[in-house]
Amino acid sequence: MKEKFELVATAAAGLEAVVGREIRNLGYDCQVENGRVRFEGGLDAIIKTNLWLRSADRIKIVVGQFPARTFEELFQGVFGLDWEHYLPLGCKFPISKAKCVKSKLHNEPSVQAISKKAVVKKLQQHFSRPENVPLQEVGAEFKIEVSILKDQATVMIDTTGASLFKRGYRVEKGGAPIKENMAAAILQLSNWYPDKPLIDPTCGSGTFCIEAALLARNIAPGLKRSFAFEEWNWVDQDAVEQARKDAQTQIRTDLVLDISGFDIDGRMVEIAKKNAFAAGVEDAICFKQMRLQDLRTDKINGVILSNPPYGERLLDDTAIARLYREMGEVFAPLTTWSKFILTSDEQFESRFGSQADKKRKLYNGTLKVDLYQFFGQRVKRTRTE
């Protein structure tokens, strides 16, 4: 096994800087690029980043990079990599993904097939197996990805398995919910801190509220799930178990949180409660069936996060316009509250009745959305508040 790896954390467009900050907070230097963050580390880095990163999609090992202008160059480049340090005899090693952008090689199935042949030949030579006998693939799985950008190939192994947004707590979900890692990123982009009240008036399955509680209590987002690398024979299982134990000791149980989620749909409120229970934060969140139009509060300096119905989630443009107008009217008296609203509606500001202090372009899956940020007028709290 290698002692040090070149790693990348992949991220949705617009969230790379958030992921980079998280990686630095874990103690690793990194370089932020489009769609990913590069860093180096040992097995501990693979374990910690999978366990702790809230905003990333996946953690991948970069096996190597090389020019690939022809299929022969691709074959020789893949063959020349040190696969013997990653792939044990008998493991599964599918070329699970190939992507070609602005390159002479553009037939992705052919890229997959040729890369597979190159890895097979390298392992046959290393393990002294005859070329006419297929390698058995019955063990743990190492998913290999080949990306060719401007004739430069990058070959990686996915350490994560199911994407990091799959925390393991979402028992049920509603229509087009926000991904958990995007919700966590938006929380980190907001000015919310655990001592402030937080409201999601269109909470759906409760993702914003649950991610806020996990963040406030310092609960590792990957604590309730497993990862692909845990099946690999060269991974020290004691190190993985110790990392999980360490994460358990870092959970904060002394915080009193003021997090509320409301939704007009009583069925969604029940789903949100089930999800919060599965995440272990049901005692930190108040979920309640309520119309957005009925929202009132005397609290100050709070934060509102909302992922209201938009685009594909609500096709009636008249209903969208009415919802956003009512939202603006309800939020207007909450002058000390900051509001962060995610939508793809380019007319949102005019319908809401106010221009955002800041707007950030993001992608919810493949759908382009904007995070509209309205900052509240901060008022000093009295001792009784």
C-alpha positions in Angstrom: 0.0 0.0 0.0 1.1 3.5 -0.7 1.8 5.7 2.3 0.8 8.9 0.6 -1.9 9.6 -2.0 -2.8 12.4 -4.4 -6.5 12.9 -3.7 -9.4 15.0 -5.1 -12.7 15.9 -3.4 -15.3 16.5 -6.1 -17.8 19.2 -5.6 -20.8 20.8 -7.3 -20.1 24.0 -9.3 -20.0 26.9 -7.0 -19.3 24.9 -3.8 -15.6 24.2 -4.4 -14.4 27.0 -2.0 -16.6 25.6 0.8 -15.2 22.1 0.3 -11.6 23.6 0.3 -12.3 25.4 3.6 -13.5 22.2 5.1 -10.4 20.3 4.0 -8.1 22.9 5.4 -10.1 22.7 8.7 -9.3 19.0 8.8 -5.6 19.9 8.6 -4.7 19.3 4.9 -3.4 21.9 2.4 -5.4 22.0 -0.8 -5.8 23.6 -4.2 -9.3 24.6 -5.3 -10.1 24.0 -9.0 -13.3 23.9 -11.0 -15.4 21.0 -9.8 -12.8 19.6 -7.4 -10.3 20.3 -4.7 -6.9 18.7 -4.8 -5.0 17.6 -1.7 -2.5 15.0 -0.4 -2.5 12.6 2.5 -2.2 9.1 3.8 -4.9 6.6 4.6 -6.0 8.9 7.5 -6.9 11.6 4.9 -9.1 9.2 3.0 -10.9 8.1 6.2 -11.3 11.6 7.7 -12.5 13.4 4.5 -15.1 10.7 3.8 -16.3 10.8 7.3 -16.3 14.6 7.9 -16.8 16.5 4.7 -20.2 18.0 4.6 -20.2 19.7 1.2 -18.2 17.3 -1.1 -19.6 14.7 -3.5 -16.8 12.1 -3.4 -13.2 11.4 -2.5 -11.0 9.9 -5.3 -7.4 8.7 -5.5 -5.5 10.1 -8.5 -3.6 7.1 -9.8 -1.9 9.1 -12.5 -2.1 11.6 -15.3 -0.6 11.5 -18.8 -1.2 12.7 -22.4 -3.7 10.5 -24.4 -4.1 11.7 -28.0 -4.4 8.2 -29.4 -5.7 4.9 -28.1 -2.2 3.6 -28.1 -1.1 6.4 -25.8 -4.1 5.7 -23.6 -3.2 2.0 -23.3 0.4 2.6 -22.6 -0.4 5.4 -20.1 -2.8 3.3 -18.1 -0.5 0.2 -18.3 2.4 2.3 -17.0 0.6 3.2 -13.7 1.4 1.4 -10.5 -1.8 -0.6 -10.2 -0.1 -3.2 -8.0 -0.1 -0.7 -5.1 -3.9 -0.4 -5.3 -5.5 -3.5 -6.7 -5.1 -6.9 -5.0 -5.4 -10.2 -6.9 -9.0 -11.2 -7.3 -10.6 -7.8 -6.7 -13.2 -6.3 -9.0 -11.9 -3.3 -10.9 -14.6 -2.0 -13.4 -13.9 1.1 -15.5 -17.1 2.5 -14.1 -16.9 5.9 -15.8 -15.1 7.5 -18.8 -15.5 11.1 -19.8 -13.9 12.9 -22.8 -14.0 16.6 -23.2 -12.4 18.7 -25.9 -10.1 15.7 -26.8 -9.1 13.7 -29.9 -10.4 10.6 -28.1 -14.1 11.0 -27.7 -15.6 7.5 -27.9 -16.1 6.9 -24.2 -17.0 3.1 -24.4 -13.8 2.5 -26.3 -11.8 4.5 -23.7 -13.4 2.2 -21.0 -12.6 -1.0 -22.9 -8.9 0.0 -23.7 -8.3 1.2 -20.2 -9.7 -2.1 -18.8 -7.4 -4.1 -21.1 -4.4 -2.1 -19.9 -5.1 -2.7 -16.3 -5.7 -6.4 -16.8 -2.4 -6.8 -18.7 -0.5 -4.9 -15.9 -2.0 -7.1 -13.2 -1.4 -10.3 -15.2 2.3 -9.4 -15.5 2.6 -8.4 -11.8 0.9 -11.5 -10.4 2.5 -13.8 -13.0 -0.8 -14.9 -14.5 -1.0 -16.1 -18.2 -2.5 -13.7 -20.6 -4.9 -16.2 -22.0 -6.5 -16.9 -18.6 -9.0 -14.2 -17.5 -8.4 -12.7 -14.1 -11.1 -13.6 -11.6 -12.9 -10.6 -10.1 -14.7 -11.8 -7.0 -13.4 -9.6 -4.2 -13.8 -6.0 -3.1 -14.6 -3.5 -5.7 -12.3 -0.7 -6.9 -14.2 1.6 -9.3 -11.8 3.2 -11.8 -12.6 6.4 -13.6 -10.9 7.8 -16.7 -11.3 11.5 -17.6 -9.7 13.0 -20.7 -9.7 16.8 -20.9 -7.9 18.5 -23.7 -6.0 15.3 -24.5 -4.8 14.9 -20.9 -5.9 11.8 -19.2 -6.5 11.5 -15.4 -7.1 8.1 -13.9 -8.8 7.8 -10.5 -10.2 5.3 -8.0 -13.4 6.2 -6.2 -13.0 5.7 -2.4 -16.5 6.7 -1.4 -19.0 4.5 -3.0 -22.5 6.0 -2.8 -22.1 9.8 -3.0 -21.3 11.7 0.2 -24.7 13.4 0.1 -26.2 10.1 1.1 -25.8 10.4 4.9 -28.0 7.4 5.7 -30.7 9.3 7.6 -33.1 10.1 4.8 -35.9 7.5 5.4 -38.2 9.2 3.0 -38.2 12.3 0.8 -40.5 14.6 -1.1 -40.4 15.8 -4.7 -37.0 17.1 -5.9 -35.5 17.6 -2.4 -32.3 19.5 -1.9 -29.2 17.3 -1.6 -27.8 17.0 1.9 -24.3 18.2 0.9 -25.8 21.3 -0.9 -27.9 22.1 2.2 -24.8 21.8 4.4 -22.8 24.1 2.0 -25.5 26.7 2.0 -25.5 26.7 5.8 -21.8 27.3 5.7 -22.3 30.1 3.2 -24.9 31.7 5.4 -24.3 33.8 8.5 -26.0 31.2 10.8 -24.3 30.2 14.0 -25.8 27.7 16.6 -26.6 30.5 19.0 -29.1 32.0 16.4 -32.6 30.8 15.7 -33.1 29.1 12.4 -36.3 28.6 10.5 -37.0 26.7 7.3 -40.6 27.7 6.4 -40.8 25.3 3.4 -38.9 22.4 5.1 -40.1 19.5 3.0 -38.3 16.4 4.3 -36.3 18.5 6.7 -32.9 18.6 5.1 -31.8 22.2 6.0 -32.9 21.7 9.7 -31.2 18.3 10.0 -28.0 19.5 8.5 -28.0 22.5 10.8 -28.4 20.3 13.8 -25.6 18.0 12.6 -23.3 21.0 12.0 -24.1 22.6 15.3 -23.5 19.4 17.3 -20.4 18.6 15.4 -21.8 15.2 14.3 -19.7 13.8 11.4 -22.0 13.5 8.4 -20.6 10.1 7.5 -21.0 8.5 10.9 -24.1 6.5 10.0 -22.9 5.1 6.6 -20.2 2.9 5.1 -17.7 3.7 2.3 -16.2 1.7 -0.6 -12.7 1.9 0.9 -13.7 0.0 4.0 -13.9 -3.2 1.9 -10.3 -2.9 0.6 -7.8 -5.4 2.1 -5.0 -2.9 2.5 -7.1 -0.5 4.6 -6.5 -0.8 8.3 -9.9 -1.5 9.8 -8.6 -0.5 13.3 -7.8 2.9 11.9 -11.3 3.2 10.5 -12.9 2.1 13.7 -10.8 4.5 15.7 -11.7 7.4 13.5 -15.4 6.6 14.1 -14.8 6.4 17.8 -13.0 9.8 17.8 -15.9 11.3 15.9 -18.3 10.1 18.5 -16.3 11.8 21.3 -16.4 15.1 19.4 -20.2 15.3 19.4 -21.5 18.3 21.3 -24.5 17.5 23.5 -24.4 20.6 25.7 -26.0 22.9 23.1 -29.5 24.2 23.2 -30.6 24.8 19.6 -33.5 26.8 18.3 -34.2 25.2 14.9 -37.7 25.1 13.4 -39.1 23.6 10.2 -42.6 24.3 8.9 -44.4 22.9 5.9 -48.0 23.2 4.6 -48.0 19.4 3.9 -48.6 17.4 7.1 -47.2 14.3 5.4 -43.9 16.0 4.7 -43.7 17.2 8.3 -44.0 13.5 9.5 -41.3 12.5 7.0 -39.1 15.3 8.3 -39.6 14.0 11.9 -38.7 10.5 10.8 -35.5 11.7 9.0 -34.5 13.8 12.1 -34.9 10.7 14.3 -32.8 8.6 11.9 -30.1 11.3 12.1 -30.2 11.3 15.9 -31.2 15.0 16.1 -35.0 14.8 16.6 -34.7 16.5 20.0 -32.9 19.6 18.4 -35.6 20.5 15.9 -39.2 21.6 16.1 -41.2 20.4 13.0 -44.7 21.7 12.6 -47.4 21.8 9.9 -47.9 25.4 9.1 -48.5 27.7 6.0 -45.7 30.0 5.2 -48.2 32.8 5.2 -48.8 32.2 8.9 -45.1 32.6 10.0 -44.7 35.1 12.8 -41.9 35.5 15.4 -40.7 38.0 18.0 -37.2 36.6 18.0 -34.4 38.6 16.5 -31.1 38.1 14.6 -32.3 34.8 13.2 -31.7 33.1 9.9 -34.3 31.8 7.4 -33.3 29.2 4.9 -35.7 28.1 2.2 -35.7 25.8 -0.8 -39.3 26.7 -2.0 -40.9 24.9 -5.0 -39.5 26.2 -8.3 -39.0 25.2 -11.9 -39.6 21.5 -12.4 -41.0 21.2 -8.8 -44.0 23.6 -9.5 -45.0 24.2 -13.1 -47.7 26.7 -12.5 -46.1 30.1 -12.9 -49.0 31.9 -11.4 -48.6 29.8 -8.2 -44.9 30.5 -8.2 -45.5 34.3 -8.5 -48.1 34.2 -5.7 -45.9 32.2 -3.4 -42.9 34.5 -3.8 -45.0 37.6 -3.3 -46.4 36.2 -0.1 -43.0 35.2 1.0 -41.7 38.7 0.6 -44.7 40.1 2.5 -44.2 37.6 5.4 -40.5 38.1 5.6 -40.5 42.0 5.3 -41.3 42.6 9.1 -38.4 40.4 10.1 -35.8 43.1 9.6 -33.1 41.6 11.9 -33.4 38.2 10.2 -31.1 37.1 7.3 -32.8 35.2 4.5 -31.2 32.7 2.1 -33.6 31.5 -0.6 -32.7 29.0 -3.3 -34.6 29.1 -6.6 -34.2 28.9 -10.4 -36.8 31.6 -11.0 -35.0 34.6 -12.6 -37.9 36.8 -11.7 -37.6 36.0 -8.0 -36.4 39.4 -6.8 -39.2 41.3 -8.5 -41.8 38.9 -7.3 -40.3 38.8 -3.8 -40.4 42.6 -3.7 -36.8 43.2 -2.7 -33.3 43.0 -4.3 -30.9 40.6 -2.8 -27.7 41.9 -1.1 -25.8 39.1 -2.8 -26.6 36.3 -5.3 -24.6 33.1 -5.8 -25.0 30.8 -8.8 -25.2 27.1 -7.9 -26.4 23.8 -9.4 -29.1 21.6 -7.8 -28.2 18.5 -9.7 -28.2 19.7 -13.4 -30.6 22.6 -12.7 -29.0 26.0 -12.5 -30.2 27.8 -9.4 -29.4 31.0 -7.5 -29.0 31.5 -3.8 -30.5 34.9 -3.0 -29.0 36.4 0.2 -30.7 39.1 2.2 -28.7 40.2 5.3 -30.6 41.3 8.4 -30.0 44.5 10.4 -28.2 43.0 13.5 -29.6 44.2 16.8 -27.8 43.7 20.1 -29.7 41.2 22.3 -30.7 41.9 25.8 -29.8 39.4 28.6 -33.4 38.1 28.6 -33.4 37.2 24.9 
